Amino acid sequence: MPTNILQTTNELDELVGDAINDRVTPGIVIVAGNSENIVKFVYGNKTYEESDSLKIDDIYDIASLTKVFITTVILRLITQSRLSLDTDVGEILEQKYLFGIKIKHLLSHTSGLDLSLSKMRDLKKDEIIKNAIEYKSFYSSGKRVYYSDQGYFILGLLLEKLLGNNLGLIINNYITKPLGLKNTFFKNKFVDKKRFVPTEIDQWKKRILKGESHNEIAHILDGMSGHAGLFSTGEDLFKFGLKWLEMAKGGGIDFINQTLIKKCLKNQTKGLKNDTGPENMWHFGFGWRLNCRQKLGKMFSSKSFEMSGFTGPQISIDPVNELVIVICTNRTWPIRSPKAKWEKFQAQVNDLVYRNFFHHD
């Protein structure tokens, strides 16, 4: 196993110090490297208001990073011939409005579905599920890109129906147990609450969110959904990223076959109209964003891919330079900071860590 070194560097000290002073995030955990060399950094506190210092194994709400865990389960099931990319979602869920939408459309945000889940936060669980699967889109699948939570919400329902378990057990069986992730879960009442990093002083729930899902819809669904709800640590996310680095380089065929990995990391949205909005003009493979410069920074290769959660955590992977960088922040504390400022900061962190610790002339 590689050596784990808790690092510091003056340049990073200054960058993070400025971000904390500018209230981009009260603290940050960084785990970066590959199978041979790992560096770790911990800065700041869990909040601005208290001197509760961050620790390397503190637990973050990873929000939309849940989606790449769901993607991984789906690809494992396809490898096991229990699903295919062309499986009709409507047939499995027995829902006529979803007929013609295939697994590959949901994975790449090209299903045509664009229902805003957050607008249903005052509904009950059964009503939310009914609305999500009975939604009639005006758009045909495979014709445009629209980044939304609805597709992965539906993938979560599909997995539960297909496997007969809740998403917590499914993630455990297909990812956390085989990869040895000890601190990745949807909810765990046995974990010391002090280890959770708070996400927000929530005006809707009227309390501080700490150890419960920041996403309103995942919260209503008992903390478990295909689009949000997972918790993890920087070290666990790094292990997960290492597996994806291995597979992106042609290994790990016992986990997911190479044909699928190549399709997953190929642009599935090329030439399609992007209706998500000017700030979100992203290209997707399956689950992952591809070569997204606003989030990756300048140093990563064009073969790089990443995903981030609304609450702050991010995984960036560069198979050419054999590098995984995990950044965990709670940028939504105490209220949601401007997204552009956070994205710029995380791209700067990627560049600085790459340049100082992993760049070879």
BAZA-531412 format. One record per residue (C-alpha): residue in three letters; x, y, z. Coordinates in steps of 0.05 Angstrom, whole numbers. Layout:
N
+------+--------+--------+--------+
! code !     xx !     yy !     zz !
+------+--------+--------+--------+
!  ala !      X !      Y !      Z !
...
+------+--------+--------+--------+
//
This chain:
361
+------+--------+--------+--------+
! code !     xx !     yy !     zz !
+------+--------+--------+--------+
!  met !      0 !      0 !      0 !
!  pro !     24 !     71 !    -14 !
!  thr !     48 !    116 !     42 !
!  asn !     -4 !    164 !     70 !
!  ile !     26 !    233 !     85 !
!  leu !    -13 !    290 !    116 !
!  gln !     16 !    348 !     78 !
!  thr !     20 !    423 !     79 !
!  thr !     47 !    473 !     30 !
!  asn !     51 !    549 !     35 !
!  glu !     17 !    560 !    -33 !
!  leu !    -42 !    516 !    -14 !
!  asp !    -44 !    547 !     56 !
!  glu !    -54 !    615 !     24 !
!  leu !   -106 !    593 !    -27 !
!  val !   -148 !    556 !     25 !
!  gly !   -139 !    611 !     77 !
!  asp !   -166 !    662 !     28 !
!  ala !   -225 !    617 !     11 !
!  ile !   -243 !    609 !     85 !
!  asn !   -237 !    684 !     96 !
!  asp !   -280 !    696 !     35 !
!  arg !   -331 !    647 !     63 !
!  val !   -327 !    599 !      4 !
!  thr !   -324 !    542 !     54 !
!  pro !   -305 !    538 !    129 !
!  gly !   -257 !    480 !    117 !
!  ile !   -232 !    429 !     66 !
!  val !   -207 !    358 !     64 !
!  ile !   -164 !    338 !      4 !
!  val !   -141 !    267 !    -13 !
!  ala !   -101 !    261 !    -77 !
!  gly !    -56 !    211 !   -113 !
!  asn !    -56 !    142 !   -143 !
!  ser !    -39 !     71 !   -123 !
!  glu !     33 !     89 !   -108 !
!  asn !     30 !    158 !    -76 !
!  ile !    -23 !    193 !    -34 !
!  val !    -23 !    262 !     -3 !
!  lys !    -75 !    288 !     46 !
!  phe !    -92 !    358 !     70 !
!  val !   -140 !    382 !    124 !
!  tyr !   -155 !    456 !    134 !
!  gly !   -204 !    495 !    176 !
!  asn !   -265 !    478 !    216 !
!  lys !   -334 !    448 !    206 !
!  thr !   -366 !    516 !    212 !
!  tyr !   -345 !    589 !    213 !
!  glu !   -377 !    600 !    281 !
!  glu !   -343 !    546 !    322 !
!  ser !   -271 !    522 !    329 !
!  asp !   -291 !    450 !    313 !
!  ser !   -230 !    429 !    273 !
!  leu !   -239 !    384 !    213 !
!  lys !   -209 !    315 !    215 !
!  ile !   -189 !    271 !    157 !
!  asp !   -244 !    220 !    172 !
!  asp !   -301 !    270 !    181 !
!  ile !   -364 !    252 !    142 !
!  tyr !   -394 !    294 !     87 !
!  asp !   -462 !    294 !     52 !
!  ile !   -439 !    280 !    -19 !
!  ala !   -505 !    300 !    -53 !
!  ser !   -501 !    287 !   -129 !
!  leu !   -439 !    244 !   -123 !
!  thr !   -491 !    192 !   -104 !
!  lys !   -505 !    189 !   -179 !
!  val !   -437 !    160 !   -197 !
!  phe !   -447 !    107 !   -144 !
!  ile !   -514 !     89 !   -176 !
!  thr !   -480 !     90 !   -244 !
!  thr !   -428 !     40 !   -217 !
!  val !   -482 !     -7 !   -192 !
!  ile !   -519 !     -4 !   -259 !
!  leu !   -455 !    -19 !   -298 !
!  arg !   -439 !    -77 !   -251 !
!  leu !   -508 !   -106 !   -264 !
!  ile !   -498 !    -99 !   -339 !
!  thr !   -431 !   -134 !   -333 !
!  gln !   -469 !   -191 !   -298 !
!  ser !   -520 !   -191 !   -355 !
!  arg !   -577 !   -172 !   -308 !
!  leu !   -590 !   -108 !   -347 !
!  ser !   -567 !    -76 !   -412 !
!  leu !   -556 !     -5 !   -435 !
!  asp !   -617 !    -14 !   -479 !
!  thr !   -663 !    -42 !   -424 !
!  asp !   -730 !     -6 !   -428 !
!  val !   -741 !     31 !   -362 !
!  gly !   -816 !     33 !   -372 !
!  glu !   -821 !    -42 !   -380 !
!  ile !   -785 !    -56 !   -314 !
!  leu !   -825 !     -3 !   -275 !
!  glu !   -889 !    -20 !   -313 !
!  gln !   -901 !     53 !   -328 !
!  lys !   -927 !     73 !   -396 !
!  tyr !   -899 !    144 !   -395 !
!  leu !   -829 !    115 !   -388 !
!  phe !   -834 !     67 !   -446 !
!  gly !   -779 !     79 !   -497 !
!  ile !   -732 !    109 !   -446 !
!  lys !   -671 !     65 !   -439 !
!  ile !   -620 !     57 !   -384 !
!  lys !   -568 !     92 !   -427 !
!  his !   -613 !    153 !   -432 !
!  leu !   -620 !    161 !   -357 !
!  leu !   -546 !    151 !   -346 !
!  ser !   -527 !    206 !   -395 !
!  his !   -583 !    256 !   -379 !
!  thr !   -612 !    248 !   -449 !
!  ser !   -679 !    217 !   -429 !
!  gly !   -720 !    280 !   -444 !
!  leu !   -743 !    281 !   -371 !
!  asp !   -738 !    350 !   -338 !
!  leu !   -785 !    349 !   -278 !
!  ser !   -759 !    392 !   -220 !
!  leu !   -759 !    346 !   -160 !
!  ser !   -745 !    401 !   -110 !
!  lys !   -811 !    434 !   -126 !
!  met !   -846 !    372 !    -96 !
!  arg !   -814 !    379 !    -28 !
!  asp !   -881 !    392 !      7 !
!  leu !   -911 !    327 !    -20 !
!  lys !   -909 !    258 !     13 !
!  lys !   -863 !    202 !     -9 !
!  asp !   -916 !    164 !    -49 !
!  glu !   -938 !    227 !    -85 !
!  ile !   -867 !    245 !   -104 !
!  ile !   -855 !    175 !   -133 !
!  lys !   -921 !    177 !   -170 !
!  asn !   -907 !    245 !   -201 !
!  ala !   -836 !    226 !   -220 !
!  ile !   -854 !    162 !   -258 !
!  glu !   -919 !    187 !   -288 !
!  tyr !   -888 !    251 !   -315 !
!  lys !   -901 !    260 !   -389 !
!  ser !   -842 !    293 !   -423 !
!  phe !   -851 !    337 !   -484 !
!  tyr !   -784 !    313 !   -510 !
!  ser !   -763 !    247 !   -540 !
!  ser !   -705 !    209 !   -509 !
!  gly !   -637 !    215 !   -541 !
!  lys !   -650 !    283 !   -571 !
!  arg !   -625 !    333 !   -520 !
!  val !   -584 !    340 !   -456 !
!  tyr !   -619 !    363 !   -393 !
!  tyr !   -582 !    353 !   -327 !
!  ser !   -633 !    336 !   -275 !
!  asp !   -645 !    292 !   -214 !
!  gln !   -706 !    258 !   -242 !
!  gly !   -669 !    207 !   -284 !
!  tyr !   -626 !    182 !   -226 !
!  phe !   -685 !    183 !   -179 !
!  ile !   -719 !    135 !   -228 !
!  leu !   -655 !     92 !   -233 !
!  gly !   -658 !     85 !   -157 !
!  leu !   -730 !     60 !   -161 !
!  leu !   -711 !     12 !   -217 !
!  leu !   -653 !    -18 !   -176 !
!  glu !   -698 !    -29 !   -115 !
!  lys !   -750 !    -64 !   -157 !
!  leu !   -700 !   -106 !   -195 !
!  leu !   -659 !   -128 !   -135 !
!  gly !   -713 !   -129 !    -81 !
!  asn !   -671 !    -89 !    -32 !
!  asn !   -667 !    -17 !    -10 !
!  leu !   -613 !     27 !    -39 !
!  gly !   -572 !     24 !     25 !
!  leu !   -564 !    -51 !     20 !
!  ile !   -553 !    -47 !    -56 !
!  ile !   -496 !      4 !    -49 !
!  asn !   -466 !    -38 !      6 !
!  asn !   -469 !   -103 !    -34 !
!  tyr !   -444 !    -75 !   -100 !
!  ile !   -395 !    -21 !    -79 !
!  thr !   -377 !     -7 !     -7 !
!  lys !   -366 !    -80 !     14 !
!  pro !   -325 !   -102 !    -46 !
!  leu !   -283 !    -38 !    -46 !
!  gly !   -274 !    -37 !     30 !
!  leu !   -308 !     30 !     41 !
!  lys !   -320 !     36 !    115 !
!  asn !   -353 !    104 !    120 !
!  thr !   -400 !    108 !     59 !
!  phe !   -475 !    100 !     72 !
!  phe !   -543 !    132 !     64 !
!  lys !   -557 !    134 !    138 !
!  asn !   -523 !    104 !    199 !
!  lys !   -550 !    118 !    268 !
!  phe !   -489 !     85 !    301 !
!  val !   -439 !    137 !    275 !
!  asp !   -417 !    190 !    325 !
!  lys !   -455 !    252 !    303 !
!  lys !   -394 !    295 !    318 !
!  arg !   -361 !    265 !    255 !
!  phe !   -413 !    294 !    209 !
!  val !   -398 !    360 !    174 !
!  pro !   -461 !    405 !    175 !
!  thr !   -488 !    428 !    108 !
!  glu !   -536 !    485 !    122 !
!  ile !   -580 !    522 !    170 !
!  asp !   -641 !    500 !    132 !
!  gln !   -700 !    548 !    127 !
!  trp !   -748 !    493 !    103 !
!  lys !   -734 !    443 !    159 !
!  lys !   -720 !    499 !    209 !
!  arg !   -656 !    468 !    236 !
!  ile !   -583 !    455 !    225 !
!  leu !   -573 !    397 !    177 !
!  lys !   -520 !    350 !    204 !
!  gly !   -521 !    275 !    189 !
!  glu !   -586 !    280 !    150 !
!  ser !   -593 !    290 !     75 !
!  his !   -588 !    362 !     52 !
!  asn !   -630 !    345 !     -9 !
!  glu !   -704 !    354 !      7 !
!  ile !   -730 !    297 !    -36 !
!  ala !   -678 !    247 !    -11 !
!  his !   -696 !    268 !     60 !
!  ile !   -770 !    252 !     47 !
!  leu !   -750 !    184 !     18 !
!  asp !   -720 !    163 !     85 !
!  gly !   -652 !    191 !     64 !
!  met !   -644 !    143 !      6 !
!  ser !   -651 !    162 !    -67 !
!  gly !   -616 !    150 !   -133 !
!  his !   -597 !    223 !   -141 !
!  ala !   -574 !    243 !    -71 !
!  gly !   -570 !    221 !      1 !
!  leu !   -502 !    186 !      8 !
!  phe !   -451 !    205 !     61 !
!  ser !   -377 !    191 !     55 !
!  thr !   -307 !    213 !     75 !
!  gly !   -250 !    240 !     32 !
!  glu !   -212 !    175 !     42 !
!  asp !   -271 !    131 !     20 !
!  leu !   -284 !    175 !    -41 !
!  phe !   -211 !    169 !    -59 !
!  lys !   -215 !     92 !    -56 !
!  phe !   -276 !     95 !   -100 !
!  gly !   -239 !    142 !   -148 !
!  leu !   -179 !     95 !   -149 !
!  lys !   -223 !     39 !   -174 !
!  trp !   -248 !     83 !   -230 !
!  leu !   -177 !    104 !   -247 !
!  glu !   -158 !     30 !   -251 !
!  met !   -217 !     15 !   -297 !
!  ala !   -205 !     77 !   -340 !
!  lys !   -134 !     51 !   -352 !
!  gly !   -160 !    -18 !   -374 !
!  gly !   -160 !    -56 !   -309 !
!  gly !   -214 !    -79 !   -260 !
!  ile !   -249 !   -123 !   -311 !
!  asp !   -276 !   -167 !   -256 !
!  phe !   -315 !   -106 !   -230 !
!  ile !   -341 !    -75 !   -295 !
!  asn !   -323 !    -99 !   -364 !
!  gln !   -279 !    -56 !   -409 !
!  thr !   -330 !    -47 !   -465 !
!  leu !   -376 !    -13 !   -415 !
!  ile !   -321 !     30 !   -385 !
!  lys !   -302 !     55 !   -454 !
!  lys !   -375 !     74 !   -469 !
!  cys !   -382 !    105 !   -400 !
!  leu !   -322 !    151 !   -412 !
!  lys !   -342 !    168 !   -483 !
!  asn !   -381 !    231 !   -498 !
!  gln !   -454 !    208 !   -501 !
!  thr !   -481 !    278 !   -511 !
!  lys !   -440 !    301 !   -571 !
!  gly !   -481 !    342 !   -620 !
!  leu !   -543 !    344 !   -576 !
!  lys !   -576 !    408 !   -555 !
!  asn !   -563 !    426 !   -482 !
!  asp !   -623 !    456 !   -448 !
!  thr !   -597 !    455 !   -377 !
!  gly !   -574 !    527 !   -379 !
!  pro !   -512 !    569 !   -397 !
!  glu !   -475 !    551 !   -332 !
!  asn !   -485 !    477 !   -342 !
!  met !   -465 !    464 !   -414 !
!  trp !   -431 !    399 !   -396 !
!  his !   -415 !    336 !   -436 !
!  phe !   -433 !    270 !   -404 !
!  gly !   -411 !    199 !   -411 !
!  phe !   -451 !    154 !   -364 !
!  gly !   -455 !    188 !   -296 !
!  trp !   -390 !    227 !   -302 !
!  arg !   -379 !    296 !   -332 !
!  leu !   -324 !    294 !   -386 !
!  asn !   -267 !    344 !   -392 !
!  cys !   -306 !    398 !   -354 !
!  arg !   -254 !    454 !   -349 !
!  gln !   -296 !    498 !   -302 !
!  lys !   -291 !    443 !   -250 !
!  leu !   -227 !    406 !   -267 !
!  gly !   -180 !    465 !   -276 !
!  lys !   -125 !    473 !   -327 !
!  met !    -76 !    417 !   -312 !
!  phe !   -117 !    354 !   -322 !
!  ser !   -114 !    318 !   -390 !
!  ser !   -171 !    320 !   -440 !
!  lys !   -188 !    248 !   -421 !
!  ser !   -206 !    269 !   -350 !
!  phe !   -274 !    262 !   -318 !
!  glu !   -306 !    286 !   -254 !
!  met !   -369 !    294 !   -213 !
!  ser !   -387 !    339 !   -155 !
!  gly !   -443 !    346 !   -105 !
!  phe !   -483 !    409 !    -93 !
!  thr !   -460 !    409 !    -20 !
!  gly !   -386 !    413 !    -40 !
!  pro !   -351 !    345 !    -49 !
!  gln !   -318 !    330 !   -116 !
!  ile !   -280 !    272 !   -148 !
!  ser !   -234 !    287 !   -207 !
!  ile !   -198 !    231 !   -245 !
!  asp !   -144 !    236 !   -298 !
!  pro !   -126 !    168 !   -329 !
!  val !    -70 !    198 !   -372 !
!  asn !    -32 !    226 !   -313 !
!  glu !    -56 !    172 !   -265 !
!  leu !    -86 !    219 !   -214 !
!  val !   -147 !    222 !   -170 !
!  ile !   -162 !    286 !   -131 !
!  val !   -219 !    286 !    -80 !
!  ile !   -240 !    353 !    -50 !
!  cys !   -291 !    355 !      7 !
!  thr !   -321 !    422 !     27 !
!  asn !   -387 !    442 !     58 !
!  arg !   -395 !    504 !     15 !
!  thr !   -469 !    508 !     32 !
!  trp !   -454 !    528 !    104 !
!  pro !   -489 !    567 !    133 !
!  ile !   -526 !    586 !     70 !
!  arg !   -510 !    568 !     -2 !
!  ser !   -450 !    607 !    -26 !
!  pro !   -446 !    629 !    -99 !
!  lys !   -434 !    569 !   -143 !
!  ala !   -384 !    603 !   -190 !
!  lys !   -339 !    623 !   -132 !
!  trp !   -338 !    551 !   -105 !
!  glu !   -324 !    521 !   -174 !
!  lys !   -267 !    569 !   -186 !
!  phe !   -236 !    552 !   -119 !
!  gln !   -240 !    476 !   -130 !
!  ala !   -210 !    482 !   -199 !
!  gln !   -153 !    523 !   -168 !
!  val !   -142 !    469 !   -115 !
!  asn !   -139 !    415 !   -170 !
!  asp !    -87 !    455 !   -208 !
!  leu !    -45 !    470 !   -147 !
!  val !    -44 !    399 !   -120 !
!  tyr !    -28 !    371 !   -189 !
!  arg !     28 !    420 !   -202 !
!  asn !     61 !    414 !   -134 !
!  phe !     56 !    340 !   -121 !
!  phe !     44 !    301 !   -185 !
!  his !     71 !    340 !   -244 !
!  his !    133 !    311 !   -276 !
!  asp !    171 !    347 !   -332 !
+------+--------+--------+--------+
//
